[in-house]
Amino acid sequence: MANLKDLRVRISSVKSTRKITSAMKMVAASKLRRAQSAAEAARPYAERMERMVGSLAANLPQGVLGPALLSGNGNDMIHLVVLVTSDRGLCGGFNSYAVRNAKQFINEKLSAGKEVRILCVGRKGRDQLKREFGSFIIDTYEGMGRKGMRYADALEVAARITKLFEDGQFDVATLIYNRFKSAISQVPTRHQMIPFEGESVTEEAGDMAMRAMYEMEPEEQEILAKLLPRNLATQVFRSLLESFASEQGARMTAMDNATRNAGDMLNALTLRYNRTRQANITKELIEIISGAEAL
């Protein structure tokens, strides 16, 4: 049985831990409000951008493939996985959800005889993948979101992806991240960026193109050549915003649970301390009374 000193030390330690988790919960809640607003504001723009690219692709003359970012290079052998996670932990299963989705995707491609290369955005994704797929990781971006998500960060990642594609380092690029749904729910999401696989390949986009015939100036190919790199950066930026909002929601929920658990543990330790203290006092009284009776 622990003595009173040990119990006091444990109670003090749990109180300190509860203060830390409570403070982290409040910080995450404050960041979540801004991050959620930014993620929700980016969705309509990103969706409209994809719809516009899809409409332009549907209007291309028959037999014209368009820019390489739209149609790909004709191969499907080398896949690039762009995994978006966080640099910090203490956010529940947030990172594990995205990594599990990425592992499933990678194993599917390897089983099909494909080659896989991984570009990690966030240190936690790299740390969880390096034991099993360390040889596939080509680079890691760290520190994004430390001062808030910036479009310049997305441009940097998108430029690296485009350069790898132009150098023939991969054939298909897939973005994997957690889409924000609520503070307690994040949805692991896959999004193929190269070749373009948005609403352009759906019947809805084709129907829209048939209903509305536009005369483009300059030509669709020239517009797409300018628009596709911007769309790539927009989709990366959207994934960063969604992932950052999901991270803050997961951390707020995890720290709230940790604070509650610390409170329950503190109550149990306090009760145990009081009972031990009462037992010691009773024992001392019995010893005093027994000594007095012996005299």
Secondary structure by P-SEA (a helix, b strand, c coil): cccaaaaaaaaaaaaaaaaaaaaaaaaaaaaaaaaaaaaaaaaaaaaaaaaaaaaaaaaccccccccccccccccccbbbbbbbbbccccccaaaaaaaaaaaaaaaaaaaabbbbbbbbccaaaaaaccccccccccccccccccccccaaaaaaaaaaaaaaaaaccccbbbbbbbbbccccccccccccccccccccccaaaaaaaaaccccccccaaaaaaacaaaaaaaaaaaaaaaaaaaaaaaaaaaaaaaaaaaaaaaaaaaaaaaaaaaaaaaaaaaaaaaaaaac
